[in-house]
Amino acid sequence: MSMDAVGYSRLMGQDEAATVRTIETYRAAAASLIQQHRGRMVDSPGDNILAEFASVVDAVQCAVAVQNEIHARNTELLQDRRMQFRIGINLGDVIEQGERIYGDGVNIAARLESLAEPGGVCISKTAFDHIETKLPLGYEYLGEQPVKNIAKPVGAYRVLMEPRVTAKAQPQAKEGTKCRPVAFILAGCLGLTVCAAMLWQFAFLPARRLADNSSGHGVSFTLPGKPSIAVMPFLNISGERDQNFFCDGLSESLITALSKVQQVFVISRDSTFSYKDKAVKTRQVSEELGVQYVLEGGVQTAGDRMRVTAQLIDARKGHHLWSERYDRRITDIFELQDEITLKILTELQVKITEGEEARIHAKGTNNLEAYLKFLEADGYRNQNNKEANDVATRLYQEALALDPNYAMAYVGLARSLRMHWYFGPRESLIEALSKAMEAAEKAVELDNSSAEAHAALSTIFVSMHQLDRAIEAGERAVSLDPNSAMGLYALGMSLNYSWRNDEALPLLRQAIRRNPFVPGYYHHFSSACRETGRYGDGIAALKKCLQLAPNDVLAYLNLVSLYAYSGREDEARIAVEEILRIEPAFSLERFARRTPWKEGPRRDRLIESLRKSGLK
C-alpha cells in the first residue's frame, strides 16, 4: 500500500509548522490503523507512507479506514488547511533488504496511487481479483493503464467505498447509445425491486422488528452540572501489536484517576473504548456521551523510551484547551499518569482535596513488570470470550507472582474467575465462584479503600445468590467512589434482585449515564422498570440495549417479560422467537435455576410469564 499527500508543497508554503503537525498526526493515525489491520509500516519519508500486508483484504480494509479517518479529521480543519491523500494498492512480489522492500510490486502500488482521486483508493487487477466478492465495497474499472518503467499496462480499479457495484469501463462510441433502452429497463427493474424491498421492510417487518439495529449507538445525553470528560483510547503510534495493551492501559489509568475526583463527571472505559478504531469526531463523542471535554492522544515506544502526546478538547466549543508531548522513560509511566491527570484538572479549573490527590497518586504497585502484565490481562479480559479470559486469568496470576500485594491484580483475577462461571461447564461453577471470592476478598484485605474491589466482591455475592452480602459490598463501593459506574451497577443489581426495585432504579440510571454502552446495565434497569410498573421505560431501554448487542438473549428475555406484564402477548411471542433463533437450546428450567432473583411470589410470576409466552 502506497500513500501520498495531495498538495503537500502548497500546504508547506502556506504554513510549514501547521503542515508538519497535521502530517505527523495523520501519519500516526495511519500507522495505528495499519497495525490494527495486521500490516507493517515499511517507510514514511516526507509525505509518503509505504506499508505491506499479508492479505489483500486487510490492505483494502485498512486503506478505506485510513481515508475515512482522515476525512473525519479534515472536517475539523479550515478548508485551505485540509490534507488529503491518494492510496494505491498492488498484489505482487517484492524484494526484501533488511526492513525495506523493493521491486515491481512496490513500484506498481506507487503508480496506482497517482491514479487515485484525492481521498480515494486505486487497486490493481491482481488485487481486485482476490477481493471482488469478499468486501462490501464497489469498484470502477479504469481499464489497462500504462505505468512508468513497467513493460505491460496494469489493470486498475477505483474503490468506490460505498455500494457493492462493480462498474465496467463504458465505450465512448455510438454503440454506447444502443445500450440506453436496456439501461432504462434495468433501472426500471431495479426501481421495482427497491420499491418491493421498501414495501416489505416498512409494511410487513415493523410488527416483527423489536429493535432498531442501525449503525451508531443511538444514545445521547445532556451535560451534567459539573466538568465532564471522556478519555478516548490512546493511539498506538509504534505499530507494535504488543503495545496496544500499554496504550489502552494509559487511557484506563487516566479514567480511573479522574473518577476519584467527585467534582468531575467521567465516562467509564467500556463506553469510550467502544469508539476504538473508529473514525469519529469529538463533537459526536461529546453529544453521544453527554460530555463537554474529550481527551485524546497517542503513544510511541522505542526500547526503554516512550513518547506520549495528549490533547484536551472542548468539544462543544470546538477548540483545544491544552496539548503536550512527553518524552520519558517507560519506567516513568506512573509519574506521567499523575502529571497528565493533574494538568487536566487544572485546565478544568477543578480544585481537589489532599485526600483526592493521594488517591490519584495511589497506583497499587511500583513494579513496572507487574503493572504491564496487569494491563495486558485487562486487555484480554475485556474481549469477553472464553479463550481470551483464560489468558487474562494466567496473566493476572503472573502479575501477582511479581507483586503479591497488588490489590488491583486481585480485582482483575476475581473478575476473570467470575467469568469462568459463565463460560465453564456446570460442574465447575461452584469452584470458579469460590476462587473468584477468594481473589476479591484478598483485594479488599490489601486495599479496603478500593471501590473496584468491593464492587467485584458484590457481583460475586450476587452470582452466589448471597444478596444481603452483595448489597453490603455494593454500598461500600458507592460510599468510597460515588463516580464508579461499576459500584453503582453492583449495588443497583443486588438491590434489584432483592426486589428493592425503587431503590435500584436511580442507581442503575446513574450507572448507565456514566457507562451508556454496556448492554448489561440496561438488563437490570429494564427489569427494575418492570417491577415498578414503568413498562414503557423498560422497553425503550431494551431497544437501546439491542442496538448495542442485537443478539443479546438476556435483553430479549426481559423484553418478553415486559411485553407479557403489559398485556402485549403477540409482541412477547415474537421476542420468544428471537431468543430461540439466537439460542435454539434455550432452557427455561436452567434459567430459573441459575437466576439470582430472590425466591417468592414475584419470582414465580416472572418465570410463569416467560413460560406462558412460549419458553420451555
Residue pairs with C-beta under 8 A, 6 or more apart in sequence:
1 34
1 39
1 49
1 50
1 51
1 52
1 53
1 59
1 62
1 63
1 87
1 88
1 89
1 109
2 48
2 49
2 50
2 87
2 88
2 89
2 106
2 109
2 110
2 112
2 113
3 30
3 48
3 49
3 50
3 51
3 63
3 66
3 85
3 86
3 87
3 88
3 113
4 47
4 48
4 49
4 85
4 86
4 110
4 113
4 114
5 11
5 23
5 47
5 48
5 83
5 84
5 85
6 83
6 84
6 85
6 86
6 118
7 83
7 84
8 19
8 23
8 46
8 47
8 83
11 18
11 19
11 22
11 81
11 83
12 19
12 20
14 80
14 81
15 81
18 81
19 83
22 77
22 81
22 83
23 47
23 83
25 73
26 70
26 73
26 83
26 85
27 44
27 49
28 235
28 237
28 298
28 300
28 309
29 66
29 69
29 70
29 73
29 235
30 41
30 49
30 66
30 69
30 70
31 41
31 44
31 49
31 237
31 238
31 239
32 235
32 236
32 237
32 239
32 298
33 62
33 65
33 66
33 69
33 277
34 40
34 41
34 51
34 62
34 66
34 239
35 41
35 236
35 238
35 239
35 240
35 241
36 62
36 65
36 277
37 53
37 58
37 59
37 61
37 62
37 65
38 53
38 54
38 55
38 58
39 51
39 52
39 53
39 58
39 59
39 62
40 51
40 52
40 53
40 239
41 49
41 50
41 51
41 239
42 50
42 51
42 52
42 99
42 100
42 101
43 49
43 50
43 100
44 50
50 101
50 106
50 109
51 59
51 62
52 94
52 101
53 59
53 62
56 89
56 91
56 127
56 130
56 131
57 130
57 131
57 134
57 135
59 89
59 127
60 89
60 121
60 123
60 127
60 131
60 135
60 137
60 159
61 135
63 87
63 89
63 121
63 159
64 121
64 137
64 159
64 161
65 277
65 279
66 85
66 87
67 85
67 87
67 119
67 120
67 121
67 161
68 161
68 279
69 279
70 83
70 84
70 85
70 119
71 119
71 279
72 279
72 280
72 281
73 279
74 82
74 83
74 84
75 281
76 281
76 282
76 318
77 83
84 118
84 119
85 118
85 119
86 113
86 114
86 116
86 117
86 118
86 119
86 120
86 122
87 113
87 116
87 120
87 121
87 122
88 108
88 109
88 110
88 111
88 112
88 113
88 114
88 115
88 116
88 121
88 122
88 123
89 109
89 112
89 121
89 122
89 123
89 124
89 127
90 105
90 106
90 108
90 109
90 112
90 123
90 124
90 126
90 127
90 154
91 105
91 124
91 126
91 127
91 130
92 103
92 104
92 105
92 108
92 109
92 124
92 126
93 103
93 104
93 105
94 101
94 102
94 103
94 105
94 106
95 101
95 102
95 103
104 150
107 147
107 149
107 150
108 124
108 147
108 150
108 154
109 124
111 145
111 147
111 148
111 150
111 154
112 122
112 123
112 124
112 145
112 147
112 154
112 156
113 122
115 122
115 142
115 145
115 156
115 158
116 122
116 158
117 158
120 158
120 159
120 161
121 158
121 159
121 161
122 142
122 156
122 157
122 158
122 159
123 131
123 139
123 156
123 157
123 159
124 154
124 155
124 156
124 157
125 154
125 155
125 156
125 157
126 155
127 157
128 139
128 155
128 157
131 137
132 139
132 166
136 164
137 159
137 160
137 161
137 162
137 164
138 159
138 160
138 161
138 162
138 163
138 164
138 165
138 166
138 167
139 157
139 158
139 159
139 160
139 165
139 166
139 167
140 157
140 158
140 160
140 166
140 167
141 155
141 156
141 157
141 166
141 167
141 168
141 169
142 156
142 157
142 158
142 169
143 155
143 156
143 169
144 153
144 154
144 155
144 156
145 153
145 154
145 155
145 156
146 153
147 153
147 154
157 166
160 167
170 176
207 574
208 574
210 543
210 546
210 556
210 559
210 571
210 574
210 575
210 578
211 542
211 543
211 545
211 546
211 547
211 550
212 218
212 543
212 547
213 546
213 547
213 550
214 547
216 288
216 547
217 274
217 288
217 516
217 517
217 547
217 548
218 544
218 547
219 288
219 516
219 517
219 544
219 547
220 287
220 288
220 290
221 288
221 289
221 290
221 513
221 516
222 290
223 290
223 291
223 292
223 316
224 265
224 290
224 513
226 263
226 264
226 265
227 263
227 264
227 265
227 292
227 293
227 348
227 349
227 350
228 264
228 265
228 266
228 267
228 290
228 291
228 292
228 293
229 258
229 264
229 265
229 266
229 267
229 291
229 292
229 293
229 294
229 295
229 344
229 348
230 266
230 267
230 271
230 272
230 285
230 286
230 289
230 291
230 293
230 294
230 295
231 251
231 254
231 255
231 258
231 266
231 267
231 272
231 295
232 251
232 272
232 275
232 285
232 294
232 295
232 296
232 297
233 247
233 248
233 251
233 272
233 273
233 275
233 276
234 247
234 248
234 250
234 251
234 296
234 297
234 298
234 299
234 308
234 310
235 247
235 296
235 297
235 298
235 299
236 243
236 244
236 246
236 247
236 298
236 299
237 298
237 299
237 300
237 307
238 299
238 300
238 301
238 302
240 301
242 376
243 299
243 301
244 379
245 372
245 375
245 376
245 378
245 379
246 299
246 301
246 372
246 375
247 298
247 299
248 273
248 375
248 378
248 379
249 371
249 372
249 374
249 375
249 378
249 379
250 299
250 308
250 333
250 337
251 269
251 272
251 273
252 269
252 375
252 378
253 337
253 363
254 295
254 337
254 340
254 341
254 344
255 266
255 267
255 268
255 269
255 272
257 337
257 338
257 341
257 360
258 264
258 266
258 341
258 344
258 345
259 266
259 268
259 481
259 483
259 484
260 356
260 359
260 360
260 481
260 483
261 345
261 350
261 352
261 356
261 360
261 483
262 356
262 482
262 483
263 350
263 351
263 352
264 345
264 348
264 350
264 483
265 291
265 483
265 514
266 483
266 514
267 289
267 291
267 514
267 515
267 516
268 485
268 486
268 514
268 515
268 518
270 382
270 515
270 517
270 518
271 289
271 514
271 515
271 516
271 517
271 518
272 285
272 289
273 382
274 517
275 285
282 294
282 296
282 313
282 315
283 315
283 316
283 318
285 291
285 294
285 315
286 292
286 294
286 315
286 316
288 516
289 516
290 513
291 315
292 314
292 315
292 316
293 312
293 313
293 314
293 315
293 321
293 348
294 312
294 313
294 315
295 310
295 311
295 312
295 313
295 344
296 310
296 311
296 313
297 308
297 309
297 310
297 311
298 308
298 309
299 306
299 307
299 308
300 306
300 307
300 308
301 307
301 330
304 329
304 330
304 331
305 327
305 328
305 329
305 330
306 326
306 327
306 328
306 329
306 330
306 333
307 325
307 326
307 327
308 325
308 326
308 328
308 336
308 340
309 323
309 324
309 325
309 326
310 323
310 324
310 326
310 340
311 320
311 322
311 323
311 324
312 320
312 321
312 322
312 323
312 344
312 347
313 319
313 320
313 321
314 320
314 321
321 347
322 343
322 344
322 347
324 340
324 343
326 336
326 339
326 340
328 335
328 336
330 368
331 368
333 368
333 371
334 363
334 366
334 371
337 363
338 360
338 361
341 360
342 357
342 360
345 352
352 360
359 449
363 371
364 406
364 407
364 408
364 409
364 447
365 371
365 374
365 403
365 405
365 406
365 408
365 409
367 402
367 403
367 406
369 402
370 399
370 400
370 402
370 403
370 406
370 409
371 399
373 395
373 396
373 398
373 399
373 402
373 409
374 395
374 396
374 399
374 406
374 408
374 409
374 412
376 395
377 391
377 392
377 393
377 395
377 396
377 399
377 409
377 412
377 416
378 392
378 412
379 392
380 388
380 389
380 391
380 392
380 395
381 388
381 389
381 392
381 412
381 415
381 416
381 419
383 389
384 419
385 423
386 423
389 416
389 419
389 420
389 423
392 412
392 416
393 413
393 416
393 417
393 420
396 409
396 410
396 412
396 413
396 416
397 413
399 406
399 409
400 406
400 409
400 410
400 413
403 409
405 446
406 446
407 443
407 446
407 447
407 450
407 453
408 443
408 447
408 450
408 452
410 439
410 440
410 442
410 443
410 446
410 453
411 439
411 440
411 443
411 450
411 452
411 453
411 456
413 436
413 439
414 436
414 437
414 439
414 440
414 443
414 456
414 457
414 460
415 436
415 456
415 459
417 432
417 433
417 435
417 436
417 439
418 432
418 433
418 436
418 456
418 459
418 460
418 463
420 428
420 432
420 436
421 429
421 432
421 433
421 436
421 463
424 432
433 460
433 463
433 464
436 460
436 463
437 457
437 460
437 464
440 453
440 456
440 457
440 460
441 457
443 450
443 452
443 453
443 456
443 457
444 450
444 453
444 454
444 457
446 453
447 453
449 480
450 480
451 477
451 478
451 480
451 481
451 484
451 486
451 487
452 477
452 484
452 486
452 487
454 473
454 474
454 476
454 477
454 480
454 487
454 490
455 473
455 474
455 477
455 484
455 486
455 487
455 489
455 490
456 486
456 490
457 473
458 470
458 471
458 473
458 474
458 477
458 490
458 491
458 493
458 494
459 470
459 490
459 493
461 467
461 469
461 470
461 473
461 494
462 470
462 490
462 493
462 494
462 497
462 596
463 596
465 596
467 494
467 497
467 498
467 596
467 598
468 498
470 490
470 493
470 494
470 497
471 491
471 494
471 495
471 498
473 490
473 494
474 487
474 490
474 491
474 492
474 493
474 494
474 495
475 491
477 484
477 486
477 487
477 490
477 491
478 484
478 487
478 488
478 491
478 507
480 487
481 487
482 488
483 514
485 510
485 511
485 514
485 515
485 518
485 521
486 511
488 507
488 508
488 510
488 511
488 514
489 507
489 508
489 511
489 515
489 520
489 521
489 524
491 507
492 504
492 505
492 507
492 508
492 511
492 524
492 525
492 528
493 504
493 508
493 524
495 501
495 503
495 504
495 507
496 504
496 508
496 524
496 527
496 528
496 531
497 596
497 597
497 598
498 598
499 531
499 597
499 598
499 600
499 602
501 527
501 528
501 531
501 532
502 532
504 524
504 528
505 525
505 528
505 529
505 532
508 521
508 524
508 525
508 528
509 525
511 521
512 518
512 521
512 522
512 525
512 541
515 521
517 548
518 548
519 545
519 548
519 549
519 552
519 554
519 555
520 554
522 541
522 542
522 544
522 545
522 548
522 555
523 545
523 554
523 555
523 558
525 538
525 541
526 537
526 538
526 539
526 541
526 542
526 545
526 555
526 558
526 559
526 562
527 538
527 558
527 561
528 538
529 535
529 537
529 538
529 541
529 562
530 538
530 558
530 561
530 562
530 565
531 602
535 562
535 565
535 566
538 558
538 562
539 559
539 562
539 563
539 566
542 555
542 558
542 559
542 562
545 552
545 555
546 552
546 555
546 556
549 555
551 582
553 579
553 582
553 583
553 586
556 575
556 576
556 578
556 579
556 582
557 579
557 591
557 610
559 572
559 575
560 572
560 575
560 576
560 579
560 609
560 610
560 613
560 615
561 606
561 609
561 610
563 569
563 571
563 572
563 575
563 613
564 572
564 609
564 610
564 612
564 613
565 609
569 613
572 609
572 613
572 614
573 613
573 614
575 613
576 613
576 614
576 615
579 586
579 615
580 586
586 615
587 616
588 607
588 610
588 611
588 615
588 616
591 610
592 607
595 603
597 603
597 606
